[in-house]
Amino acid sequence: MNQLEKIDSVAHQRHELQTKLYYDATIYSIIKHVSISGMLRHISFFHIWANEPHFITYSISKVCDYKMNKQHDALLVRGCGMDMAWSVVNHLEYELNKDQEYLDKPFKLKSRII
């Protein structure tokens, strides 16, 4: 994948998230694995739309530049000492609000761990 295709893919995923999420959406997370040292977590993310879960882990990986773990279908999130699922949702909120002039309301996402 060349640089132009990567930029186009990120822009497409950002647009998808901006149209599918509403401004105060709740993003649910599932912590699928924690390393022995506690410094690495595998976390999946979804939101509820029309009473159905919609997994957005891949989109978050593209927009926020996290690596995917294909075995757990989750993001590789490094760090400890705080709620790392909230940290990812906060990073997503920041990335979605970058294009402020195109948005009606800025995103104020909520994080919940299941």
N, C-alpha and C positions, 0 to 999 in steps of 0.2 A: 504494500500500500504506500503510495507516494504521499508527499506532504499535502498536496492539494486535495486528494481524496480524504485524508484524515481530517482536514479542516472542514470539508463538506459534511463528513459523517458526524462530527461534533456539532455543527450548526443544525443538522437535521434532528439529532437527538435532543438538543436544547429546545428546538421548536416543538417537538413532540411533547416534551414535559410541560412546556409553558401552555400548551393547548389542553392537555389532559388533566393537569392539576389546577385546582382553584386556589385562590390567594391564601386561604387559611387551612389548607388540607392537612390531614394527619398522615404522616408517613410511618408505617409499622415496620419493625425490624425483627428479624429472627437471627439470633447468634447461634450459628451452626457448629462452630468449633473455636476453642481457645487453646493456644499453644501452651506447652508445659511451663515456659517462662512467664506466660501472661502478657507478653509484648506483642502478640499477633492474634487477630481475631478474623474469622470468616463470617461475614454478616450479609444476609439477604434483605431486600427492601421491597415493600409493596404498598399500595394504597387501595382503598375501597372506592369503587365507582359503580353506581347502579347495582348495589348489593353484591358485587363480585370483586374478588381480589385481582389486582392488576400488578404484576411484578415489574418493577422498574430498575432492577439491579443493573442490567446491562446499560441502560440509558445513563444511570448515575456514573457508571465506570467510564463512559465516554466523556460526559460533560465535566466531571470532576477529576478525571485522569487517575482513577484507581485501577489497579490490576485485578483481573478476575481469577477466581479459582474454579476451574471447570468441574472438578470432582464434587464440590459442595454447592455449585451454582451460586457463588457468593463473592463479595468483594474481599480483598485482602486489606485489612485495616491495621496499621501498626500504631502502637502507643498504649499507654496505660495511665492510671491515676485519675481518669475521668470517664464519663459516659461516651464511649467511642461511636456508638450509633447516633447519638445526638450530634457529635462532631461532624459526621458525614452529612446529616440532614442540614446542619448549619452551613456547611460548605456548599451544599446544593442550593440552598436559599440564596447565598451570596452570588453564585454563578447565574441563577435565574434572574436575579435583580440587576445584573450588569446592564441589560438593555432597558433601562428604566423608561426611556422616552416612548417605547413601544407598548408599555403595559398600562392598563387601566389602574390597577392597584399593585403595590409591591407585594411580593410573596412573603408571608409570615407563617412558615411551615411549623408543624408540631411533630414531635417525635415520641413514639411509644414502642416499647420493647415487649415482644410476646414470648 
